[in-house]
Amino acid sequence: MKIVAVTACPTGIAHTYMAQEAIEKECQKRGYEVKVETQGSMGIENELEQEEVDAADIVILAIGIGIDGEERFEEKENEGKVINVDPGEVIKHPVETIDQAEKI
């Protein structure tokens, strides 16, 4: 399974990067291909290309604020392949988040 994600929190510091780590660790445990873009206090890091989004099975938007480039995910949203979750929830419950991704 290929998963792409964006993490962003209101302050752009801790939760952005903690959510990134939680998603990456859980996907790696399961042997999934994963790339996580962060939109934090350092700006956009590890930016997702449109081709990567298009090739993904699931998009996880672990965001607590509006993000730059949200239109990249419209097609996946229309296909029902986008999970919107609070960054804090991903940090606390990464297993459940990836379980939800598997069910889509």
JOURSUL-V980249 format. One record per run of one state. SS is the DSSP state (H for helix, E for strand, C for the rest). FROM is the first residue (numbers start at 1). TO is the last residue. If there is no record, write none. Layout:
ss=SS from=FROM to=TO
ss=SS from=FROM to=TO
This chain:
ss=C from=1 to=1
ss=E from=2 to=8
ss=C from=9 to=13
ss=H from=14 to=30
ss=C from=31 to=32
ss=E from=33 to=40
ss=C from=41 to=42
ss=E from=43 to=45
ss=C from=46 to=49
ss=H from=50 to=55
ss=C from=56 to=57
ss=E from=58 to=63
ss=C from=64 to=69
ss=H from=70 to=78
ss=C from=79 to=81
ss=E from=82 to=85
ss=C from=86 to=86
ss=H from=87 to=92
ss=C from=93 to=93
ss=H from=94 to=103
ss=C from=104 to=104
